[in-house]
Amino acid sequence: MFGSIKNCHNTKDFRKLAKQRLPGPIFHYIDGAADDEITYKRNTEAYNTCDLVPNVLAGINNVDMTTTVMGQKLKMPLYCAPTALQRLFHYEGEIAVAKAAEKLGTMFGVSSLGTASIEEISELVSTPKLFQLYVHKDKGLNKDLIERCKNSNFEAMCVTVDTAVGGNRERDLYTGFTIPMKLNLSSFMSFAIHPKWVFDYYTKPKWELSNLKNHIDAGTSVMTSIGDYFTQMLDNSLDWKGVERINKRWGKHFAIKGIMSVEDAKKAVDIGATCVMISNHGG
């Protein structure tokens, strides 16, 4: 019997529920990381070793969590980071998350590899929006994505630099979540015992990578490996001058996602970045 979201009180509960509801290959694609997943585990351990030391007796009558991120006033110091392929996990995908972000008064991040378009999200919610730009070899595609975000009144943009190549995702090799699919008996049975996911996949409106479909064929359906996509389609020659040109074309609040050193953080400031996002792409 599947659990209920009402009984989820922490991230472990949500992870357990996701594992119950999703076919194995889909769950492990979300839950996994590259190689032996050492970096992925260190990411979690870093939070576990961080102490929050409060200043007490501050005399606060009204709790106010509002803050400003990239020029946007948010009701809490958290926002929904851009995540690719959200309709692979649930048929409502980005639509549901965008509505949740608006309800809670925070910013919503949209991935270049999102399954809802820039325009659709812009028309759907009024909450602040950030676009995550993957810089492609196709310069026309990069220009088109930036202009679409400007026309749709996105408030912020980040350039992702922590996925120059796709990671060696060993869990996907075990589950057969590769291109082409190489499902083993266990993986095949996992789809069979999750009829709700299969039903939604085949009966709900067909989804696609809406922001890329007019420029490229690769990556426009689930049957294209994300690892292969990163390696084949993204511009590995991107350098600081290239990012600076993107920033000037964009002309609004701008971040670099994937900064891992003090030296690179300083360079980001030098080329005009509003902020940096410390990230190793989840390991």
N, C-alpha and C positions, 0 to 999 in steps of 0.2 A: 504494500500500500504506500503510495507516494505521500511524503510529508506535506505540510502546509507552510506557506510563507509566513503565516501568523505565528508559527512556532520558531521562527528564525530570530535569534537574539544576538548573533555575532557572525563573523566571517566564516567560522567553521561550520555553522549551521547552514549558511547559504551555499557553501561548497558542497556539503553533503546532499542538500536538496538538488543542486544542479547535477550532481553525479547520478541521482535517482532518475531524473527526468530526461536526461540527454543520452543518446546513443554513445557508447564508449569512445569511438574515434573523435566525435565532436567534443565531448567533455575534455579529453586529453589534449586536444588542440588548444583549448582555452587554458587549461590548467598547466600545461607543460612549458618547457623552455628548451634551450639549446644544450646539446652534448650531455654531460653528467648533471646538469642543472645546479652546479655549485654556486654560480653567481646568483641564480634565482633564489636559492636558499639563503645566501648572504643578504639579499635585499630584505627578506623578512627578519632575519636575525638583527639587522641594523636597527629596525624599529623596536625590537624586543629589548635592546640594550640602551635605548634612549629614555632617560628619566625626565619627567615633567615636574619641575619644582615650583609650586605656586607661592605667591605672596599673599598671605592671609590677612584678614581683618581690613579689607580694602573699603568697606562701607558701601558696597554696591546695592542699590535699591532695584535697578532695572538691568537685567542681563541683556547685553547688546553684542552680538557676534558679527555685526556687519564689518566689512573690510573692503578695500579697493585692490583689485587685481587687474593689471594691464589697463588701468583707467576706468574699470567697470566697478560700480558699487554692487557688492554682493551681500546677501543676508547671512552668509556663513563663510568661514575661511576654507572652504572646500568647493571644488567644482568638478563636473563630469568630464574626465579626460577623453580625448578622441580615441575610439576603438573601431577597428575594421570589422567588416562582415557581421554586423550585429544581427541581421535577420537570419544568419546561420544558426544562432543560438535560440532565437524566438522570433516568430513571424512578424511581430510588431517592430522589432529592432529599434533603430534610432528614433522612430516616432514616439515610442513609449518613453524612452530615456529623456528626450527633449521636453516632453510634457512634464515629466517628473522634475527636471531642472527648473522649468518655469514655475511650477507649483511651489518649489522650495526657495525660489528667488536667487538662483545661482547660475553660473555660466555653463553653457553646453558646448563641448568640443566635437567637431565633425571631421572625420578622417577622409583623406583622398580616396580611400578604399571603402567608403561608406556605402550602405545599401539604400540610402535615401539621398536625394539630390540637394545641392546647396539651396536651390530655389524652393524646394518643398519644405525644408526646415525653416527657411526665412519666413515663408508665408504662414507656417504653423505656429511658431512661438515668437514672443517678443523679448524673451530673456536674452542677455548678452551671449554672443556666439563667437567661437574661435574656430578657425579652420587650420587643420594640420596638413601642410603641403609636403608631399613626397616629390622631390625634384626629379623629373623624368628626363631621359635623353631627348625626348620630343619637346623642343623649346616652345612650339606652338601650344602644346597641351599645358605647359606651365603657365604661359601667358593667359590662356583661356581660363584656367582655374582662378588665377588672381583677379582677373576682370569680373568673373562671375561673382566672386565674393564681394568685390567692391560694389557691384550693381545690386547685390542682395543685402547690402548694409551690414555685413559682418564687421564686428568691432575689432577683432584681433586675428593674427595669423602666427603660426609657428612653422619653422622649417625643421624637418626631422633629419638628423644626421647620425643617428645611432643604428641604422640598418643599411650600411653600404652594401652588404651581401646578406643573403638569407642564412639563418642559423641552421646548424645540423640538428634537427629536432628528432631525437631518437625515439621518443614515444610515438610519433607519427609513423615511423618505420615499423614499429611493433604492431600498431593497430591497422596498418595498411592505408592510412590517410595520406596517400601520395598520389602522384599523377603519372600514369593512370592509377585508379584505385586498385589496391591489392589486398582486399579484405580477406582475413582468415576466417575460419569457422566461428571463432569467438566474436569477432567484430561483426560478422554478418548476423549472428544471433542477437547481438546487442541492438541492431536496428529493428529486428523482428519483434523484440519484446518492448520496444518503445513506439507503439503504433501512433500515439498522439503526435510525436515529432514528425513521423513519416507522413501522416495524414495532412498536417499543416503544410509540410514542404510541397506536397503535390496538389493541394486544393486551394491554398491561398494564392494571391496574385504572384506570378513569377517575379523573382527579384534579380537584381543585377548590380554591378558597381556603377551607380548612376552618374557619377562625376567623370567617369573615364570612357564610357561606352561609345561616345562619338569620335574618339580618337584612336583607340586601340582595341584589339580583340582579346589579347592576353589579359587574364584577370577579370574578365567580365562575367564569370560564373564560378561556382564553387569548385568546378572541375579543373581549376588551375592552381597549382601549388603556390602559396604565398612566398615560400622560400625562393622558388624559381623566378617568381615575379620580381622580387627585390633584386636578384642577381642580374636578370636579363633586361629589365626595363628602366631601372633607376640610374641616374647619372653619377657614376663613381668618380668622375673628374671634378665634381663640385668642390670649390675652394672658398676661402674667405671673401675674395673679391666677387665671386658668383653670388654668395649669400647677400653681400652688401648691395649688389644690383637688384636682387629680389626685394630687399627691404625698401629701396628707393622707389621701385615700381609700386609696391604696396602702399607705402605712405601713411600707415596707421600704426597702432601698437603692434609690436613685433617681438617674437621670442625665438630662441634656438633650442630645440629639444634634443638632448643627447650630450650635454656638457658634462664632463667628468673630471676636469682639472681646473685649478685656479687660473692657470695661464690662459686656457681657452675661455673662461668666464670673462677675463679682462679683455680679450680680443673681441668677444661678443659686444661688450659695452662700447668698445672703440668703433665698431661699425654701425652703432646706433640701435642695438637691441634694447627693448624696454626691460626685458628680464631674460633669465635663462631657466631652462628646465633640466634639472639633474636627472639623468635617465640612462639606463643601459638596455632599454627596450624590454624590461621585464626578464632580463637574463637570456 
